[in-house]
Amino acid sequence: MAARPPWRGPTRRTPDPARTGWASWLNWSSWPTRARMIALVLAIDVLAALVSCAVIVLNARSAVEVEMQAAMSNVELLVSDTIDLAQNEAPSGILQTLNLRIHDLRHVRVTVLDASGKVVPSGFGRLRRDQHVSPDWFAVLIAPSIREHDLPIVARGARIGTARITTQPRDEIDEVWGYAVSLSLTSFSLSLGLLVALTVAFGRVLAPLTRLADGLTQLERQDYTARLEPPASRELAIIARRFNSVAQALAETRAANGRLNRQLLSAQDDERRRTALELHDEFGPCLFALEANAASVIRMAEAEAPPDRERLKQRAQEIASIVGQVQVQNRDLLNRLRPHALGQVPLADCLELLLRDFRRRHAGTRFAGTFDGLARGYGDVTDLTVFRCIQESMTNAVRHGRASNVTVRAQDEAESGAASGRALRITIRDDGAGVPEDHGLGLGLSGMRERVEALGGTFGLDNGQPGAVVRIMIPLDREPDTDTSSNARA
């Protein structure tokens, strides 16, 4: 046989289905909950039955022993009384009388012997039966040792015979066996009824868990319409209510994500449309003017007469002015799409440039900012989130709140309740009209909330008496990214 190559692992044997099935049944953890509980009840019943049998055997042994002693004492008294009453009779009459009175006693057997040691016949035949209802093994467990006692029969001072008394515990054992059988049948019937009742009860108790498993399967399949009827059990009713709350929250989250996706698509389309309009309305005329001035310069250069220097200078100045206008428009467009200074200069400087741009474009509103203690950067995503949230909040304050004063504060501080955690806290206040009661989450607010929550932070919008207050907290899980600018330049 060829040797197995050294790089191959050990061969795998196909598992035996029968052995696997038995192994699964022997594995307690693989049993259903109902089967475990019924098996536990059965184990308790078997243990109780064994303890009951042991108690019955011990008590029966003591009871049979006491019964044999009492029967022995009673027979001795009976023999003595019979002899006393028959003192006037002949010795043979005394023995016959004694034989008649003791021929069929329970628990003992009395044999009357004459003076020579021969058995005195009773004349009734054998009335006792040696057939017993108790099995031999039960008798061996309970029966005490057989006792035999010879009682002399004395009449007129002379010994005329002997009464040999032998204990017979089998009758008492038969009675104990009958009692044990009746008790066992009663206990078995009660246990069987209890198991049936427990099976039904466990089925009713565990049915809500089955429905809960089905509901979780629906949630796994992204069917968030699953709901559970609260069962009668208080504990399971709490679980059902929590399940319904989770399903409702998932459905709302899914709906919110759907709305956000639609808003993002609309925002993308709006941004493309606005960019196209700016390119058409702003860049188009500038390019047309550049083309016209360039054509004019070409015509002057191709003319036979010497070119007019003043006109050339004028066309050059116009071209330079148009190029400057295109540069400004291009810078504004690029800054709206992506702040060009972000990642190149410290975050505080980027925010100062943002405030300066708002002051230039909204001369009637006063903008103030405090950015002391900020690191150079906190990573590209965090920096962009901070920039966009402040930009959108100031835009809302001017556009919707018609505010006269807007104050921005951003600080890096220790997170409350944390030993060594830090958080970036941003507050934007204005003195405008405030937040109306029926306001909804538009694209700007929902976008800010999504950005902040994606970083594990919190977003809040409240009335500030007057105006509105935006509060943002972003946890910082790592040290500030001081290499952002160098990486960006690289």
Summary of the structure (lengths in Angstrom):
residues: 490
radius of gyration: 53.8
end to end distance: 63.3
largest distance: 189.2
contacts: 1287
relative contact order: 0.05
helix: 58%
strand: 14%
